[in-house]
Amino acid sequence: MNPKQQIRQDILNKRRQLDESIINHHSTLISRRVCQSPLFQQASTLFIYLNYQNEVKTIPIIQEALRLNKTVAIPKIINHSMEFYKINSLEEVARGTFNILEPTTTERVTDKKGVMIMPGVAFDRCCHRIGYGKGFYDRYLKNFPELITIALAYECQMVDSIASEPHDICPQYIFTECQIYTKRSET
């Protein structure tokens, strides 16, 4: 097993063991931190995933974006590619690829500006990221480099160091329950 696979497996195991009360508490803190940030407040378009299993809960962020009349775009996997579709409410989603909630709407969003909230398995303090290994976000963001990228994570998903490869796209910010890491930070 290579180092990235080992880190992915270790962190997914840690995340699976999180108690629901911890997930709820940390998700509330992270959501509040995101929604109060100027990055979120100033964005007119929010690209955001719907959380799966023990990921940081994203529904409060989606609800706040909808309340503020932002364009909310949710990813959908079509033919091994990821596209984003506008939703106007959380009732416009259903189980899709990988049994993850996806939009049922058909209005594709391709805004070049906005905030992308992306998932991940593990991160380091320099904002290197290990995803789920399919490369959907790396491929998508390669075509939309102007998007501001934010990852959501619990502190237990932070590791000392992640080897980055040329195709890896790091989030510019990582919001955890304890702090905000930026791509340029080393501590």
Residue pairs with C-beta under 8 A, 6 or more apart in sequence:
1 9
3 163
4 130
4 162
4 163
5 133
7 121
7 122
7 130
7 159
7 162
8 121
8 122
8 130
8 132
8 133
11 121
11 122
11 130
11 156
11 157
11 159
12 121
14 156
14 157
15 53
15 54
15 55
15 121
15 154
15 156
15 157
16 53
16 54
18 54
18 154
18 156
23 54
23 56
23 57
24 57
25 177
26 56
26 154
26 176
26 177
27 56
27 57
27 60
28 60
29 177
30 56
30 152
30 175
30 176
30 177
31 56
31 57
31 58
31 60
31 61
31 64
33 175
33 180
34 40
34 61
34 117
34 150
34 152
34 175
35 41
35 60
35 61
35 64
37 175
37 180
39 115
39 148
39 150
39 173
40 46
40 61
40 64
40 65
40 115
43 70
43 114
43 115
43 148
44 70
44 71
44 113
44 114
45 70
45 71
45 73
45 109
45 111
45 113
45 114
45 115
46 61
46 62
46 65
46 70
46 71
46 72
46 73
46 114
46 115
46 117
47 73
47 75
47 84
47 109
47 114
47 115
47 116
47 117
47 147
48 58
48 61
48 62
48 65
48 72
48 73
48 74
48 116
48 117
49 55
49 58
49 74
49 75
49 100
49 117
49 118
49 119
50 58
50 59
50 62
50 74
50 93
50 100
50 101
50 102
51 57
51 58
51 59
51 119
52 98
52 99
52 100
52 101
52 119
55 119
55 152
56 152
56 153
56 154
58 117
58 152
59 90
61 117
62 72
62 87
62 90
63 90
65 72
66 72
66 87
66 88
66 89
66 90
71 86
71 109
71 111
71 114
72 86
72 87
72 88
73 84
73 85
73 86
73 87
73 109
73 111
73 114
74 84
74 85
74 87
74 93
74 101
74 102
74 103
75 82
75 83
75 84
75 102
75 136
75 140
76 82
76 83
76 84
76 85
76 96
76 97
76 102
76 103
77 96
77 97
77 98
77 102
77 136
81 136
81 139
82 136
82 137
82 139
82 140
83 108
84 108
84 109
84 110
85 103
85 105
85 106
85 107
85 108
85 109
86 103
86 105
86 107
86 108
86 109
87 93
87 103
87 105
88 105
92 103
92 104
92 105
93 101
93 102
93 103
93 104
94 101
94 102
94 104
95 101
95 102
96 102
110 144
112 144
112 146
112 147
113 146
113 147
114 147
114 148
115 147
115 148
115 149
115 150
116 137
116 141
116 144
116 147
116 148
116 149
116 150
117 150
117 151
117 152
118 129
118 137
118 141
118 149
118 150
118 151
118 171
119 131
119 132
119 137
119 151
119 152
120 129
120 130
120 131
120 151
120 153
120 157
120 171
121 130
121 131
121 132
121 157
122 129
122 130
122 157
122 158
122 159
122 162
123 129
123 130
123 151
123 153
123 157
123 158
123 159
123 162
123 171
123 174
123 181
124 158
124 159
124 160
124 161
124 162
125 158
125 181
125 185
125 186
125 187
126 170
126 181
126 183
126 185
126 186
127 151
127 170
127 171
127 172
127 173
127 174
127 181
127 182
127 183
127 185
128 161
128 162
128 163
128 164
128 168
128 170
129 151
129 162
129 168
129 169
129 170
129 171
130 162
131 137
131 138
135 167
137 169
138 167
138 168
138 169
141 147
141 149
141 169
142 167
142 169
148 172
148 173
149 169
149 170
149 171
149 172
149 173
150 171
150 172
150 173
150 174
150 175
151 171
151 173
151 174
151 175
152 174
152 175
152 176
153 174
153 175
153 176
154 176
154 177
155 176
155 177
155 178
157 176
158 174
158 176
158 181
164 170
170 183
171 183
172 182
172 183
173 180
173 181
173 182
173 183
174 180
174 181
